Every structure is written in structure tokens, then in C-alpha cells.
Amino acid sequence: MDFTLVIVLVALALMIVILFFLLKKEVSDINKKSKVYFIHKAQEYTDSINRKEENIGDTKQEKNNDSNESNGSNELPVIYLDKKVNYEIKDLFKMMKIIDEKFSFNDIKLIKYFIEYYVSNDLDSERYNSLKEMKKYIDSIGIYNIIVNDDEDLLKKMLNDLRLINEDVFMEFYSGKESFDIEDFCNFLDYEIGKCDPTIYIYVGNKKKNYDKIDSRIKTIYSKDIFKGLKIVYLNVLYDYSLS
């Protein structure tokens, strides 16, 4: 039994060795053929280039001869090379001029004009502060914790605390609803906060620009999407004076 096993193992070893050398020889042959093929193709490419250069040289020489004959002089002829443009942007300079004319305005004058004619000084600060306090209260608990825990006692306490902050705002959302959805309520808060937020958000495409000193309500924000001009967001409304 042991002798038979040894014979089988020896036979397997011999087969592995034979297969190894056969594969090695096959790889070597493929490598040589690849090199020959590559050299052959490289030679064909070189010959093609040389033929094109010869044709170009002959054409240039013919043009030179024609030029010399027509001019009747021995001056060095001018060789005209016709280079094809790979791409073309039609009316590029005209387009850039229009962009410059439309978006090259005085930013500071525009902002001051916007503040004078669009910004209100009579916003409901009490409502705004209540909305912010509600949002801060929910954030302190965590929406994830409220949803995952599904604790009735926690929900009751939270609803009672929100009512205490501002009953009118709370009932504005909750009135007529059969159940309280925390995600819908947070969306409601975000939207209402934006509607009475006194901050004037100015988005610019240049990191060096900052207009915060013009008015205490201004907050300048850099936006990589703005190419030229600026955007103003005020009371949840976007005023776009930019090329983005």
C-alpha cells in the first residue's frame, strides 16, 4: 500500500515538472513572437512616416521651385504650412464680451441697493427666536433617538416642552393632524426659520471677497459653483446675479 502511494506521488511530481517546462517553453515562444511582431509593426510605422516626410519634402520643393520661377530671384522662399485646427469655439470673444458686460457690475452698490429696497426691518423676531429654540431643543435630543426609541413618555414630554416654547407655532403645525411626525416637524421648522431669518446670505465665487462689513445682517459664503457675479438668499428667496 505504501509502495503504491510512493509511485503515485512520484508520477504526479514528474507530471508537474514536465508541465512546468512545457509552459515555460510556450511562454518563451510567445514572448519571442510578440517581440518579432512588435519590431515588424514598428518598422512599418517608421517606413510610413518616412514616406510621408518624403512626399511633404517633394511638395515643398515643387512650391519653392514655382515660387522662385515666378519671382525670378534667389531669395529664400516663404513656406506656407496649412495647419488644421482640432477644435473651434465660435464667437468666443463675442461671448466673453457679453459675459463681462452683463456681470461686471459694482457688487457693493448692488448689495446696498438690495438692502434698501428688499430687506425688511419689521421681521417677527419673537417667532424667529421661538423657531430657533424649538430646533435647538430637538437637536439636543436627536431625531435618530426620537425615531429609534419610540418612547411614549419621551414623546409626551417633548410635545409638552415644544408647546411651552411657543404654543401658536406648535399648533400651526400640529393642528388637524392625527399623529406627530418628527421629521415633518423639523422640515416645517427649517422652512419657517428661513422665512423670518434676518440674515442676508451672499454667495460669491471668489474667496477673497467678503461683504460682512457692509451690514451686520450680511453673511458672505464662498461657493465654488459661481463663476462670475453673486447670489443673494434672503427670507428663503434666491436672487441670482451670477453666472454659475
Rosetta blueprint (number, residue, H / E / L):
1 M L
2 D H
3 F H
4 T H
5 L H
6 V H
7 I H
8 V H
9 L H
10 V H
11 A H
12 L H
13 A H
14 L H
15 M H
16 I H
17 V H
18 I H
19 L H
20 F H
21 F H
22 L H
23 L H
24 K H
25 K H
26 E H
27 V H
28 S H
29 D H
30 I H
31 N H
32 K H
33 K H
34 S H
35 K H
36 V H
37 Y H
38 F H
39 I H
40 H H
41 K H
42 A H
43 Q H
44 E H
45 Y H
46 T H
47 D H
48 S H
49 I H
50 N H
51 R H
52 K H
53 E H
54 E H
55 N H
56 I H
57 G H
58 D H
59 T H
60 K H
61 Q H
62 E H
63 K H
64 N H
65 N H
66 D H
67 S H
68 N H
69 E H
70 S H
71 N H
72 G L
73 S L
74 N L
75 E L
76 L L
77 P L
78 V L
79 I L
80 Y L
81 L L
82 D L
83 K L
84 K L
85 V L
86 N L
87 Y L
88 E L
89 I L
90 K L
91 D L
92 L H
93 F H
94 K H
95 M H
96 M H
97 K H
98 I H
99 I H
100 D H
101 E H
102 K H
103 F H
104 S L
105 F L
106 N L
107 D H
108 I H
109 K H
110 L H
111 I H
112 K H
113 Y H
114 F H
115 I H
116 E H
117 Y H
118 Y H
119 V L
120 S L
121 N L
122 D L
123 L L
124 D L
125 S H
126 E H
127 R H
128 Y H
129 N H
130 S H
131 L H
132 K H
133 E H
134 M H
135 K H
136 K H
137 Y H
138 I H
139 D H
140 S H
141 I H
142 G L
143 I H
144 Y H
145 N H
146 I H
147 I H
148 V H
149 N H
150 D L
151 D L
152 E H
153 D H
154 L H
155 L H
156 K H
157 K H
158 M H
159 L H
160 N H
161 D H
162 L H
163 R H
164 L H
165 I H
166 N L
167 E H
168 D H
169 V H
170 F H
171 M H
172 E H
173 F H
174 Y H
175 S L
176 G L
177 K L
178 E L
179 S L
180 F L
181 D L
182 I H
183 E H
184 D H
185 F H
186 C H
187 N H
188 F H
189 L H
190 D H
191 Y H
192 E H
193 I H
194 G H
195 K H
196 C L
197 D L
198 P L
199 T L
200 I E
201 Y E
202 I E
203 Y E
204 V E
205 G L
206 N L
207 K L
208 K L
209 K L
210 N L
211 Y L
212 D L
213 K L
214 I L
215 D L
216 S L
217 R L
218 I E
219 K E
220 T E
221 I E
222 Y E
223 S L
224 K L
225 D L
226 I L
227 F L
228 K E
229 G E
230 L E
231 K E
232 I E
233 V E
234 Y E
235 L L
236 N L
237 V E
238 L E
239 Y E
240 D E
241 Y E
242 S E
243 L E
244 S L
